[in-house]
Amino acid sequence: MNKKNNPISLYQEVSYAAAKPSVTLLLETSSTKELRICLAKGVLMADHKSPFPIVIHIQEGSIDFHTDGIMHKMTKGDLIGLEGSILHNLKANENSNHKTVHTQTRSSRTRTGCHK
């Protein structure tokens, strides 16, 4: 995690675990938390939700993103935003990584846990 206000890379130390998502906390401020999530081809990130609003940005690869009964095919460069507490899941069509940004409002900062 970036603790000294130094630049970080979205593309260094990328790791694709064969059977489960690889989640890395990239940085955290008083208002946001940024995660890199890497999925090997075929890996499913099962139904989950964040207590915070999130923005998901596909950095590499492609995924099937499911929310509200709709499947979205997302590829490199695509973005999607969700309000907090929206159930979603995703499956990698190829080795893929994306950045998830959690926006922590003043009232949500007192909550514990993130992206469960």
Disulfide bonds with the S-S distance in Angstrom:
none
